[in-house]
């Protein structure tokens, strides 16, 4: 509503209006008012305008029907808590205290005036919401007739009280004020387009932002059925209210029940231990055996040297050193076995040992052994340097005579005598190399988790400081990351050679058969060396031909290669990939995203480090591209035998066993992928779909009196007669229901597998596979910043069957899943079932998911068995 029209209505209501001439029809909505004022009338009524301005606000939209207000009130409690939130975690006075302090901080340079550009930061929104916060600022300012781009503390407090108001109706009115910028009670297409664009920007939905005009047209078609050219606010209000969330109801979750039933601390501790052992008995017994062996070896050497002459000179220290050394021999041999991937894959596929041995945790066990090695090295070195050597140097002649057969007639004169010998040099070099390798293998350095400074806005660094910081970060990048981890681990070739030499030059042993270091190491080293030689041989003789290359804007490379005839695998397994154009030595593991019965192998590689960034760059040059801009998808397809580039060669090694390959052991599976962690799950859902189709064919064949599995009575060559080793017989296929949750922070990530998801949803007539896509960049449902996106999603999906966020036939969710509700829902639907939970993604989420699986398994109804991918 423009200012003249508003003043005319105000003058009329206050009985002080000047002459008004009305032209147009009787329709109140369509009437046009022609108004003339004399200056004195304006002056006389100026004060009254402000007094009645609030009373006139309901006139800017159609009046609400009492029935609708009554209907909506049924959900008012829910709305008051979750509807259209502008800010998160507001707790009354404490909330204002925090923002007041922030206000003082931000307005210190501006004499107590908060600029519009900093409003987002002051109320606790993130940088991506700056444009949205600006629109909110404008709406609140218009409401109070504030002109300008700054507000004082009193005005800011009014703003804060309104946006933090727990009343749903109050927040709803603010939202309408944001949309209806000219306050005429009508929302034009331009206003719809602008609010869609602003909301998309706040939620990092670039594709929606780019198509804001197209989506605005769709919204107008839905909410303006009479083609009036505008949408009444009441219509939009009714639409926003129709999808009110239902209150959470139902029984307490098992995890909650556990907390209330075991009040006594002793009883609770007993229950925790019992459940822990029950859930982790494989790990418990393996660790117990490992610790028992180490304790036995340590005790054996301790007692042995306590009865030798060396004990008379060096005392208990020599027993500690030798006991620790014996555990070191054992652990240095054992640590190689968990990384003999081919052997582990063979054992889990061809034997029943997987029932008792947790092969899925091979990398965790490998890392655990390093702790034992570190402790052993510490005890061995400290016992020698701080106790054995000093006692030997200061021993009297009588005692030293006991040591003459080992150290010679002349007593060592000083410390240097020990350090310069073969034993000392090899020991020192080993300790240094192991310390370097262990340090660079830590997750903080290997995964680039080192903090690189605070927010530069807090204390902007000077130019010289910036340059220095960049140089330090560049050096840090070179010294950390996967490459540093990979190359430093190859230092162990030197370490093992030195360890054998060190073991052959023992101070207190002469007989060769008592020098047992090489005996411990022989079998593991030979086994590991054979696996590496096989990989090296394959890299030179088993190069694969590339079938398709796709480069996505979200730093992702999809590679499809022709599957070698002898390459048989199961869904959920992974393989190693080497690209000579990037590095002739480096092999990197990637989950296989194709299904076993596909005629190709595919992997999806996310650019997260130097090697992955370089291979993406190499294949980007191979792709046929058009000058469409940096956001285009580049793709190229080739036929068998095409020579893409003599330097662009791929070698593969595998497949290797992984936890996800055991999904077929469960009637119900819960597949969870975070970001690129969806890759093994994609292969599984494709395999489930293929097995469902195959089972239907078998059932139809039996119904028709034929046997396609054996080829009898069938003239065509059925795919069932050509099953790979990875695809089980359809009649033996056990999985009857699959829940796939894919959580990603970026909208563009959904492009990676939207074709597969659409194919599955179209073919899955019986809804065996239930897919849930979550985009965490979008604010949770109920937040005002996602309200327009939610409305657009509902309209577009109803009209076209396509989700605007993912571009698939599956309607997406916003923010993160409520995992307790997810587990509870599955437990309610599948009582007396074993549910396999398979997770691939960052470790922090795995902790919560594994705990929930354990908590829900403590009831006699549904059992959840958690599995995490480890590379």
N, C-alpha and C positions, 0 to 999 in steps of 0.2 A: 504494500500500500504506500503510495507516494505521500510526501509531506502535506500537500494541499488537501488531498482527500482526507487524510487523518485529521487535520485541523478542522475541516468542515464537519466531520462527524462529532468531534469533541465540542465544537461550538453549539451544535444542535442539541446535544445531550445536556449541556449546561444552561440552556435557555438564554444564551447571550449571543446567538449567531447573527451575523449580518445577513443581508439579502442573499438568497441562494436561488440560482436558476438551474433547474434540472432538465436535461435533454435526454432522450432515449426512451426505451420501453419501460413497462412496469416491472420487468424482471430485476430484482434487487441486485443479483450478481452481475448482470450485464449493464446496469445503469451507469451513465457517465455524468459527472457533476461538473457544472461550470460555476465557479465561485468567484465572487468579487468582494473585496474587503476594503474598508477605509482604514487608514493607519491607526486611528484612535481605537477602533474595535479590536484590532490586533493587540494593542498595548493593554487594553482592559482585560483581555482573556488569556494573556500569556501565562499568568500564574496558574490559572485553572487547568490549562492544558496538562501540566505536569501532574496535577492532583488526580486527574482521571485517566492518565495514560495506562496505568496498570489495569484499571477496570475494563478498558477497551480491548485488551489482549484477546479475550475469547472471540471477539468479532472477526479476527483474522482467519478463522477457520469455521467450518460448519459446527453447529452445536452437537455435542455428543448425545447419543441416545441413552436413556437411563438403563435400558436392558443390557446394552453392551458394557456399561460401567459395572453392572451387577455381575455379568459373566466374567469380566476380567478380574474382579475382586477375588474370585476363587483362587487365583494364582498370585494375588498381590504379595503374599509373603515371599514367594520365590522371586518375583520381580524386584522386591525391595532389597534382596540380597545379591542377586546376580544380574539384574537387567541393566543394560546400557551404562556400564561403568566407565567413567572418564579416567579414573586413576585407580591404582591398585594399592591394597594394604593401607587403607586410610583408617586410623583409629582415633577419631575424635581429636581431643586436645593434643595428644602426642603427635598426630599427623601435622597439625598446624605448627607445633613447636619446631618440627624439622624443616618445614618449608619456610618458616619465618627466618630461621638461621640461614637458609639458602638465599632468601631474598636479600638479607643484609650483605651477604658475601658478594652477590652478583651486582648489587646497586651501589656498592662502595665507591666505584669510580664515577657514578652518574648522579650523585647527590640524592639518593633515595628514590630514583625513578627507574622502574623496570622496563626495559625496551621490549617491544613485541618479539623481537628476534631471540630473546632469551627466556621467553615464557615457558617453552617446552622443558627447558632444563630446570626451571624453578619449581615446576609442579611434578617433576620426577619422570617425565616421559623420556624416551630415547631419541637419538639424533634423527632416526628415520621418521619420527613423528613430528618433526619440526613444522612441516607444511600443515599438517592436521591441527597442531596446536595453534598455529597462526589463524586458521579458520575459527577455532574455538575462541580465541582472544577477540576476534572481530565480532563474533556473535554476542559475547558478553558485553563488549564495549558498546555495540549498537543498542543493546537493551537499556543501557544507562546513559545514552546520549553522550558518550565519551568520544571526543575528537582527538586524534593524534595517535602516535605509536608508542606511547609510554604511559604507565600508570604509577600512582604512588602506593604506599603501603596500605592505606585505608581502602583504596579501590581494589587492590590485590586481595585483601582479606575478604571483601565481598565476593570476588570471583571464586576464591577458594571455598567459601562456605556454600556456594551454589553448586559447584562441580563435585564437592564431597558430600552433598546432601544425600541421605540414604533413601529419600523418596523417589520411587521410580518415575512418577509423573513429573517431578521437577527435572530429572535428567532427560526425560523424553522431550520436554519443552525446550531444553537447551539444544538438543539434537535438531529439532525442527527449526529453531532459530538459525542454526548453522546452515541448514539446507535452503531455507526460504530467506535469501539475503535481502530481498526488497520488502519483506514483511507484508505481503499482500494476500497471504493464505493460499497461494497457488505456487506450485513448483514447476518451473519451466524445464525444457529439455536441457538447456545450458546449465541450469542449477544441478540437475541430476548428473550430467556429465562431469561437472566440477567436483561434486562430492564423491563420485566413483573414483575419479583420478586421485583425489586427496587420500581417500581410504586405501586405495591400491598402493600408493606410495608409502603410507604408514606401515603397511603389511608386507612390503617388499614383493609385490606382485606386479612385476614389470609388464607381463603380457596383457594383463587386464588394464593397466594404465595406458598402454599403447592402443588398446581397442576401446577406450572409454566412450567414444562417440557411438560405436556400434552397440555397445551394451546399454547406453542411455536410450537408444531407440527401442531396444527390446523391453526395457523397464516401462517406457512410455506406452508401448503397445498393450502391456499387461494392466497398468494402473490407470490408463486413459482410454477405456474401451470406446468412448463416444467421440474420440478424435477432437477434443476441445483444444488441444495444443498445450495443455497443462494438467497437472495432477493436483487434486485437492489434498491438503495435508491430512484430512480425515481418512482418505483412502490409504495413504501410506501408513498412517498410524494403525489402522485396522490390520494391514498386512504384517506390520512388525509384531503385533500382539498375538497373531494367530498361532505362532510357533513357540508359545511360552513353555519353558522347561518344566518338567514334572519334578515334584520333590522326590528326593532319594528315599526309597522305602525298602523294607525287607529286613531280614534277620541280620544280626551282627555278623561281620566277617569272621572266619575262623581265627585270623590273627588277633582280632579284637577280643574274641572269646578267651583265647589263651592268656591274654593279659589280665583278665578278670577272674579266671578260675583258680589260678595258682598263686594265691596270696602269700603263702609261706615261702620265705627265701630259699630254704633248703629244698623244699619240694620243687620249687621253680627251677633251681639249679640242676636238680636231678633230671627233671623233664627236658631241660635244654640239652644236657649231655646225652640223654637217651636218644632224642630226636637227631642230634648232630651225628652220632655214631650210625644211626639207622640210615640217614640220608647220605653219609659219606663213608660208608664202611670200606669201599674199595680203596679210597685214598688213605684211610686210617691204617689198614693192614699193610699197605705198601710202605708207608712212612715208618710204621712200627718195625717192619723187617729191616728197612734201611738203617734206622737208628740202632737196632739191635746188632746188626753186623758191625757197624762202626764201633759200638761199645765193646763188642767181643774182640775185634782186632786191636783196639787200644789197650784193653786189659791184657791181652796175650803178650803184646810187646812190653808193656809196663812190667809185668811179672818176669818176663824173660831177662830184661836188662837189670832188674833188681837183684838178680842172682849172678850177675857178671862182675868182673873186676872193675869195670868202668863206674859202677855204682859207688865203689869205695872212694873214688876220686871226685866224681861230678855229682854224686848224690841223686836226689829225686828228679833233678832237672833233665838228666839224660833219659830217664824213663818217660818223662812227659814229651820230650823231643821225638823219641823213637815211636811212641804210641801215636802221636799226631802224624808222623811221617807215614805210618802204616795206613791210617785212614785216608791220607792224601793219595797214596797209590790206588787205593780202591775207588775213591771218588773221581780221580782223573781218568780212570778207565770207564767207570759207570756213566760219566757225563756225556760220553759220545753216543751211547745207545739210544737215548730219547730223540736224537736228531738223525738217526738212521731211518729216514722216512720210508724208504722202500721196504725195509724189513718190517717196520711197524704196520705198514699197509698190508703186507702179506699176512702177518700174524692176525690182524683183525678181520681180514676177509676169508682166510683159509682155515682158521682154528677157532676154538671156542674160548680162547684165553681172554677175550674181551669181556666175558662174564665176570671175571675176577680182577682183571688188570685194567685200570682206567687209561686206556690208550689216548683218550681225548685230551688228557692233561699232560701229554708228553713234554710240552714246552714249559709248563709250570714246574714239572719235576726237574727238568734241566736247570731251571733258574734256582730251584731249591737246593740242588746239589752245589751250586756255586757258593751258597752260604756255608755249607760244610767245608768246602775247599778253603774259603777265606778264614774260617775259624782254625782249620788245621794249619794253614800257612802261618797264621799269627802265633799259635802256640809253639810251632816248630822253630820259627825264627827267633822269637823272644827267649825261648829256653836256651838256645845255643848262644845267642849274643850276650844275654844278660847274666847267664849262670854257668853254662858248661865251659865256655872259653875262658872266662875269668878264673874259674876254679882250677882249670888245667894250667893256666899261666902261673898261678900262685901255689901250685902243689909243691910239697917238699920232695926231696930226692927219693925217699923211700916209697912214697905214693906214686911218684911219676914212673918208677920202674915198672909198675903194673901196666902203664900205657906205652912203654917203649916198643912193643910189637906193632903198634898201630901208628905212632907218630915219630918213631926213630929214637936213637940214643940221645940226641940233643933236644932238650926241652924247647918248645916254641918260645921265642923271645918276646913277641908282642902280638897285638891284634892283627896287624898287617899280614903276618904269616898265614893266618887262617883265610883272610879275605882274598889274597892273591893266588891262592891255590885253585885247582880245578873245581873243587867242591864249592868254594866261596864265590868264584866268578859265575859259575852256572846258576847258583842259588840266587845271587843278586839280580842277574839279568832276568831270570824267570819271574821273580817277584815284581820287577818293574813292568815287564810286558803284560803280566796278568792284571796288575793294577790298572794299566792303561786300557786294556780290553774290557775289563769289568766296568770301568767308569763310563766308557763310551757306549756300552750296552745298556746302561740304565735308561728307563723309559723317559726321563726328563730330557736327556740329551739325544737319544735315538729318535724320539718323536717330536723334537723341537719344542718342548714344553717350557723352555727357559724363559723367564720373564724378561722383556726387553725394555723395561722402563715404565714409568707412570704416565698417566695421561698428560700429553704435552701442554694442554690448556691450563693445567694447574700452575706450572712455572715454565713459561715458554723459554726454551734454551736459546742461547746466542748462536750466531752463525758458526763460530768456531766449535762450539760444543756440539752443534748438529752434525758437523762434518766428522768430528771425533767419534760421535756415537754411531754414525753410519759405518765408519771404518771398523769399529769394534764389533758391530753386528755382522758385518761381512766376514770378519775373521771367525766369529762364533758360528756362523752358518757353515763355514768350511770345516770347522772342527767338530761339528755335530751333525745329526741326521743319519739316515740309513746308510749312506756311503761310508761314513766314518765308522759306524758299527760293523759294516760288512768287511771292510778292509782290515780293521783292527782285529777282528776275530781270526783272520788268517795268520796273525802273529802266533797263534797256538801251534802252527806247524813247527816254528822255532822252539816254542816252549816244550813240546813233546820230545823233540830231539835233545834238548838240554836236560830234560828230566831223565831220559834214559842214560845219558852220560853221567849225570849227577848220581843216579842210582848205582852205576858201576864203579864209582869212585868213593864208596862209603868209607868213613873214617875208621869204623870199629868192626868191619867185616872184610875177610879176605877170600873166603870160599865163594866161587862163582854161583853155586846153587843156592846160596843164602842171599844173594843179591836178586831180590824177587821183583823189582820194579818192572822189568821188561816182561815178566810173566803175567803181571796184571794187565799190561797194556796191549799185549800182542793181538788177542782176538778182537777187541773193540776197534783198534786202529786198522787192522786188516779189513774188517767189515765196513767201516766208514770210508776207507780209501777205495774199496771196490765200488761203493755207491757213487763216489765222486768220479771215478774213472768211467763208469757207465754213462754218467751224465755228460762228461767231456766227449766220449765217443759219439753219443747221440747228437751232440751239438754240431759235429762235423759231418755226420752222415744222415741225420734225420731232420733236415730243414723242412718246414711246412710251407705250402703255397697259400697265399692270402686270397680269400674269397670276397670279403667286403670290409671296408673301413668307413666308420662314421665318427666324425668329430663334433661333439656338442659344445655349445657356448659355455656350459657350466663346468669347464675344465675336465671333460670326460672323453675318453677315447674308447670306442667299441671296435674290437677286432674279431672278424670271423675268418677262420682258416679251414681249408679242406681237411676233414678228419682222416688221419692215416688208418688203413684197414686194421692194423693190430692194436689200435688205441681203444681199449674197452674201459668204461668207467661207470660210476654210479652218480646219480644226482646228489649234490652236496659236496662232492669231492673237489679238489683243486689241483692245479698243475703249475710248474715253474715255466717262466717265459724268459728268453734271452733275445735281445736285439743287438746284433753286431754293430749296427750303425751308431748305437748309443754307447755300448761297452762290450768288448769281446769276452769279458769275464763274469759280469754280474747276471745272476739269475734271481728273479723275483716271483713270489707265489701269488696266484690270483684264482679266485673261485671260478669254476666253470659255470657259465650261465646258460649254455645250451642243454637240451635234454638228451639222454643217452641214445634215443632212436633218431635224432637229427643227423643229417649227412655232413654236418660241420661242427667245429668246436668254436665257442665264443667266450671271450673274456671282456670285462669292462674295467678300464683302468682310470682311476681318478688321479689327477695331478696334485699330489700332496708332498712331493719331494723333487730332488734334482733329476733322478732317473726317470720318474714318471712324467715330469714336465718335458724332458728332452724327447722321449718316445712320442709324446703327443705332437711335439713340434715336427718331428721327422715325418709322421704320417699325415700331418696337416698339409705338407707340401705335395704328398702323393694324391690327395683328394682333388677332385675337379670342383673348383669353386667359381662362383660368380660374384661380382662386386656388390653383394647385398648388404655388406656391413659385418661388423664383428659378432652380431648375434645370430648369424645364420648357422644352419646345420650343414656341415660339409660331409659329403659321402661319395664313395666310389665303389663300384663292384667289378669283379674280374672273373674270368673263367679259368679253369684248370690249365696250367701251363703258361699263363701270361707272365712275362718278365717285367715286373713293376719297376724295379730298380735293382741293379746288381748289388748295391750296398744295403738295401732294405730287406734283410733276411731275418726270419724268425725261427728260433729253435724252441722246442717244448720238451719238457721232461715230466713224466707222470703217467697216470694219475696217482694222487696220494690220498690216503684215508682222512676223513674229517668227521666230526660228530654228526653233522647234518645228514650224512648218508644213511644213518640208522632210522630215519623217519618212518620207514615202512614197517617197523616193529610195533607201531602204535595205531590204534583205531582212530584216535583224534590227535591232531598235531596243532600246535600254536607256533607259527613262524613269525619271528620278529627281526626286522632289519632296520638299522639306523643308518640313513644316508647310503653310502656305497655298500654298507652291510647287507643290502637287499640282494646282492648278487647270488649267493648260494640258494636263497629262498626262491628266486625266479626259476632256477633250474628245477627245484622241487615241485613248484606248482605246475610247471609245464609237464613234468613227469607224471604227476598225479592225474592231470587232464588226459595225457596219452594213455595211461593205464585204465582210466575210466572208459575211454572210447574202446580200448582193446577188450575190456571185460564185457561191454555191451555187444561187441561183435561176436565174442565167444558165446554169450548167452543166446544171441540171435541165431548163431550157427547151430547150437544144440537144439534150439526150438525148431529149426528147419531141417534137422536130421543130418547135418553135415559136421565135419570136424576140420576147421580151418587150421587148428594148431598143428595137425599132422599133414595137412594138405589134401586129405581125402575128401572127395566130393566137391572140390573147389577148382575151377579152371584158372582162376587168377592167382597171382603171386601175392599172398597176403603179407602185410608187414609183420604179422605175428610169427611167420615162419623164419624171419630174419632178425630175431631179437638179439640185441647185443647182450654181453654178459651183465651189463649194468641194469638192464630192464628185466624185472622179474616176470614170471608167468602171470598173466592177468588174473587167473583163477586163484592165485596165491596172494594177490594184492590185498593188504589188510586195511589200509587207511580208508576210512569212510567219511571223515570230515576234516577240513583244514581251515584254519583261521590265519590269514596273512596280514600282519600289521607292518606297514612301511611308514616310517617317520623320517622326514627330511626337513631341513631348515630352509630350503630353497625351492621355489616354484618350478624353476627350470629343470630340477632333478627328475621330475615326473616324465619329462620327454624321453628319458633313457629307456623306459620299458612300457610306454603307453600302448604300443602296438601289441605287446604280449598280454598286457592286462585286458585290453579290449577283446583280443582273441579268446582269452579264457572266459570272460564274462559272457560272450556271445555263445560259446560252445557248451558252457556248463548249465545245461537245462535244469538239472536237479539241485543246483546250488550247493554242490559239495564243497566248493572253495568259496570262502567268505573273505572278501578283500576290504581292508580298511586303510585308506591313505590319510596321513596326517601331515599338514604343513605347519611347522612350528613358527614360521615367520609371521603367521597371521595371529592376531590377538584372540584369546579364548572367546568362545561363544558367550555373549552377554556383554562384552566390552563394546563401547560405542564405536571404537575405531574399526571393528569388524562387522558392525550392524549392516552397513550398506552392502558389503561383500556378501554377507549371508543372504540378504534379500535378493541380490542379483543372482547368486548361486541357485536359489530356489526357483526363481522365475525361469532362468536359462535352462536348468535341468528339466523342468516340467515341459518346456516347449521343444527342446532338442534332444533330451536324453544325454547331454554332455555336461560334465562338470567344468565350470569356468576356471578352476584353479589347476586341475591336473590335465584337462583335455581328454579324459577317459570317460567310460560309461559308469564309473564308480564315483559316487558322490563323496567328496573329501570332507575331512574333519579339520578343525582348527586347533592350534596349540598342541599340547601333549596329551596322550591318553591317560585316563585314570586307570592304572594297572590293577588296582584292587577290584574295581568294577568289572574289568575285563576277565580277571580270574574267576570272580564270583559268578559272572554270567555263564562261563564255560562249565564251571562246577555244577551249576543248577541244571544246565541242559544235558550234561553227560554224567549222570550219577553212575557209580560202580564202573568207572572207566579209567584206563591209564592214558594220561595226556602227555605227549612228548612236547616239551617247550624247547625250541631251537632258536638261539640268539646269535646274531653277528653284529658287532658294533663296539663302541667305546666301553671300557671296563666299568665306569661308574654306574651306568644303567644296569649292568649285569648283576651288581650287588643287590639292588632292589628286586629285580626279577627273580633271582635265585632264592632270596629270602621269602618272597611271596609264594613261590612254588613249594618251598619247604613248609610254610605255615598252612597252606591249603591242603597239603598232603597229610597233615596230622589228624585229619578226620577219616573215618572208615569208609567214606563214600567215593571220593574222587582222588586219584593220585597224580600229581604233577611231577614229571622228571625233567630237570633242567639240564640243558647242554649248551655250551658256549664254544664258538669257533676260536681256535688258537692257531696262529701261523708261526 
